[in-house]
Amino acid sequence: MELTPMAPQCGVEISGVSLANCSDAKMREIKHAIYEHGVAVFRDQDFSPEDHIAFAKRWGGIDINNYFPLEDEHPEIAIVRKKPDQKTNIGGAWHTDHSYDQIPAMGSILVARELPPEGGDTLFAHMGAAYDSLSDELKAEIEGLEAFHTADHVYEEGGIYAQTDMGGDLRGQGLKTGATHPVVIRHPHTGRRLLYVNGAFTINFLGKTRAESLPLLHKLLDAAVRDDNQCRVKWRPGTVAIWDNRTTWHNAMNDYHGHYREMHRITLSGEALAA
């Protein structure tokens, strides 16, 4: 098994392994690589829906998605798709999944099933590198801070997606979400300090209004997506990407209008976050 960094701070491409048949020893190496690099990309995988589910169960629990369409025969698998006549895509802004849950999902296993002829890349940004890039003064300012996260404004009836041509494809408009997390967390496996806010779901710092929170929040969001924190996943048939929601943000590029794109995603259960 060979690991090739995708960028100086974020992402690794792993070759020489079949995910459907990998040994326990290689599984441990894969997990460590993802915890450290944030996202791992595997090419030329023969990965059926059954393989996808079996591999996910080796991580632990599976979180069933509350919003996306589910695969008819395998409801563990959420369908992330954009049709040729749609202008909006799912995940087309910087975010980390499930920060609005009190125990956020650990990450996701995303499998390319049908791709446009070009475009549809996914960008990732490393939140350990983001934290390290902050000035000492900014690190001191956010030490001990907590923030409130919710997805209600995104998915609720009348929310952001409901106002687009993607709204009719999604579920869960009646759900209510909300969670409070430290602004700086320690990764439960590597111990690395990570910035844990995002532009999609972080609303305010505790003790401050949304308006009072925005100046500091914008400073943190700008630091998180510095070019040298990022990598780009270019999808090909047979590509599988696995990422850690604690370590990374991601952003699905919406640059393939008029073409169909379908990805299959399993969300991996996580653990409580700690400062």
C-alpha positions in Angstrom: 0.0 0.0 0.0 1.5 3.4 -1.1 0.5 6.8 0.3 1.0 9.9 -1.9 0.2 13.3 -0.4 -2.2 15.3 -2.6 -1.1 18.7 -1.2 1.3 19.9 1.5 -1.3 20.2 4.2 -4.4 18.1 3.1 -5.3 14.9 1.4 -3.6 11.6 0.6 -4.0 9.2 -2.4 -3.7 5.6 -1.4 -2.9 3.0 -4.0 -2.2 -0.8 -3.9 -5.2 -1.7 -1.8 -8.7 -3.1 -2.6 -11.1 -1.6 -0.1 -13.5 -4.5 -0.5 -10.9 -7.0 0.6 -8.4 -5.1 2.8 -6.8 -6.7 5.8 -7.3 -5.5 9.3 -3.7 -4.2 9.3 -4.3 -2.2 6.2 -7.6 -0.9 7.6 -5.7 0.5 10.6 -3.2 2.2 8.3 -6.1 3.7 6.2 -7.8 5.0 9.4 -4.6 6.6 10.6 -4.0 8.2 7.2 -7.5 9.7 7.1 -7.3 11.0 10.7 -3.9 12.7 9.9 -4.5 13.9 6.3 -8.3 14.6 6.5 -9.3 12.8 3.3 -8.0 9.8 1.4 -8.7 8.9 -2.2 -8.7 5.4 -3.7 -8.8 4.8 -7.4 -10.0 1.9 -9.6 -12.0 0.3 -6.9 -14.5 -2.5 -7.6 -16.9 -1.5 -4.9 -20.5 -2.7 -4.9 -23.2 -1.3 -2.6 -22.8 -4.4 -0.5 -19.0 -3.8 -0.3 -19.7 -0.2 0.6 -21.9 -1.2 3.5 -19.6 -3.9 4.7 -16.6 -1.7 4.6 -18.4 1.1 6.5 -19.4 -1.3 9.3 -15.7 -2.0 9.9 -15.5 1.6 11.1 -18.3 1.2 13.6 -21.9 2.5 13.3 -23.6 4.0 10.3 -25.7 7.2 10.5 -28.7 7.1 8.2 -29.0 10.4 6.4 -32.1 12.4 7.4 -32.2 14.7 4.4 -30.9 13.1 1.2 -32.7 10.5 -0.9 -31.8 6.9 0.1 -30.9 4.0 -2.1 -34.1 1.8 -2.4 -32.5 -1.6 -1.6 -29.7 -0.2 0.7 -31.1 2.6 2.9 -27.7 2.9 4.6 -26.6 4.6 1.4 -27.6 8.2 0.7 -27.8 9.4 -2.9 -26.0 12.7 -3.7 -27.1 13.6 -7.2 -27.7 16.5 -9.5 -29.9 16.1 -12.6 -29.1 17.6 -16.0 -31.9 20.2 -15.6 -31.0 21.3 -12.1 -28.8 24.3 -11.3 -28.3 23.7 -7.6 -26.1 20.9 -6.2 -25.8 19.4 -2.8 -22.9 20.6 -0.7 -21.9 23.5 -3.0 -20.4 25.6 -0.2 -17.7 25.1 2.4 -18.9 23.1 5.3 -18.3 20.1 7.5 -21.1 17.5 7.7 -23.3 17.1 10.8 -21.7 19.8 13.0 -25.3 20.5 13.9 -25.5 17.2 15.8 -24.3 17.0 19.4 -22.4 13.9 18.5 -21.3 14.7 14.9 -20.7 12.0 12.3 -17.1 11.0 12.1 -16.9 11.2 8.4 -18.2 9.8 5.1 -17.3 7.2 2.4 -18.3 8.6 -1.0 -18.3 6.5 -4.1 -18.5 7.8 -7.6 -21.3 6.1 -9.5 -22.1 8.4 -12.5 -20.0 11.4 -13.4 -20.2 14.3 -15.8 -17.7 14.4 -18.7 -15.7 17.0 -16.7 -16.1 19.1 -13.6 -17.7 18.1 -10.3 -14.5 18.1 -8.3 -14.6 18.3 -4.5 -12.3 20.7 -2.5 -11.2 19.8 1.0 -9.5 22.1 3.6 -7.6 20.9 6.6 -8.7 22.3 10.0 -5.5 21.4 11.8 -3.5 23.5 9.3 -6.2 26.2 9.6 -5.7 26.4 13.4 -2.0 26.4 13.1 -2.1 29.3 10.7 -3.9 31.6 13.2 -2.0 34.3 14.9 -1.2 33.9 18.6 -3.6 36.7 19.4 -6.4 35.0 17.5 -5.7 31.6 19.1 -5.9 33.3 22.5 -9.2 35.0 21.6 -10.9 31.7 20.7 -9.4 29.7 23.5 -12.3 28.3 25.5 -15.0 29.6 23.2 -18.0 27.5 22.2 -20.3 28.0 19.2 -23.9 27.0 18.3 -24.5 25.0 15.2 -27.8 24.2 13.4 -29.0 23.0 9.9 -32.6 24.3 10.2 -32.0 27.3 8.0 -30.6 25.1 5.3 -33.1 22.2 5.2 -36.3 23.4 6.8 -39.5 24.2 4.9 -38.8 27.6 3.4 -35.0 27.2 4.0 -32.1 27.7 1.6 -32.6 24.4 -0.3 -36.4 24.8 -0.4 -35.9 27.9 -2.4 -34.0 26.1 -5.2 -34.6 23.4 -7.7 -33.0 20.9 -5.3 -35.7 21.4 -2.7 -38.1 18.7 -4.0 -35.5 16.0 -3.8 -34.7 16.4 -0.1 -36.4 15.0 3.0 -36.5 16.0 6.7 -37.9 19.6 6.3 -39.6 19.2 9.7 -36.5 18.2 11.7 -35.1 20.5 14.3 -31.3 20.5 15.0 -28.9 22.3 17.3 -25.6 21.6 19.0 -22.9 23.4 20.9 -19.3 22.6 20.4 -15.9 24.0 21.3 -14.4 26.3 18.7 -11.1 24.5 19.0 -11.3 20.7 19.5 -8.6 18.0 19.9 -8.8 15.1 17.5 -9.7 12.0 19.5 -7.1 9.9 17.8 -4.2 12.2 16.8 -4.5 14.8 19.6 -4.1 17.6 17.0 -5.9 20.9 17.7 -8.5 21.6 15.0 -10.6 24.6 14.2 -14.3 23.5 14.5 -16.6 26.1 13.0 -17.9 26.3 9.5 -19.8 28.8 7.3 -22.9 26.6 6.6 -23.9 25.6 10.1 -22.1 27.7 12.8 -24.5 30.5 13.8 -23.0 32.3 16.8 -20.6 32.1 19.7 -22.2 31.4 23.1 -23.0 34.6 24.9 -23.0 36.6 21.7 -25.6 37.3 19.1 -25.3 36.4 15.5 -24.4 40.0 14.6 -21.8 40.2 17.4 -20.3 36.8 16.3 -19.8 37.5 12.6 -16.6 39.6 12.7 -14.7 36.9 14.5 -16.4 34.1 12.7 -15.5 35.6 9.3 -11.8 35.8 10.4 -11.8 32.1 11.2 -13.7 31.2 8.0 -11.2 33.1 5.9 -8.2 31.4 7.6 -9.8 28.0 7.1 -9.9 28.1 3.3 -6.4 29.5 2.6 -5.1 28.0 -0.6 -2.3 26.2 1.2 -4.8 24.4 3.5 -6.6 22.9 0.5 -6.6 19.9 -1.8 -8.8 19.0 -4.8 -10.3 15.6 -5.4 -10.8 14.9 -9.1 -13.4 12.2 -9.5 -13.0 9.3 -12.0 -15.0 6.1 -12.4 -14.0 3.7 -9.6 -12.9 6.5 -7.2 -13.8 6.3 -3.5 -13.0 9.1 -1.1 -13.2 8.8 2.7 -12.9 11.9 4.9 -12.9 12.9 8.5 -15.4 15.6 9.4 -13.4 16.7 12.4 -10.2 17.3 10.4 -11.7 18.8 7.2 -14.3 21.0 5.5 -15.4 20.2 1.9 -17.0 22.0 -1.0 -18.6 20.3 -4.0 -17.9 22.2 -7.2 -21.1 23.0 -9.2 -19.5 23.4 -12.7 -21.2 20.7 -14.8 -24.6 22.1 -15.7 -26.6 20.0 -18.1 -25.0 16.8 -17.0 -26.0 14.1 -14.5 -23.8 13.3 -11.5 -24.6 10.6 -8.8 -22.5 9.7 -5.8 -23.3 7.2 -3.1 -22.5 8.2 0.5 -22.4 6.3 3.8 -22.0 8.5 6.9 -19.9 7.0 9.7 -20.9 7.5 13.3 -18.7 9.7 15.4 -18.0 10.4 19.1 -18.4 13.4 21.4 -16.1 16.3 20.7 -13.8 17.8 23.4 -11.7 21.0 23.6 
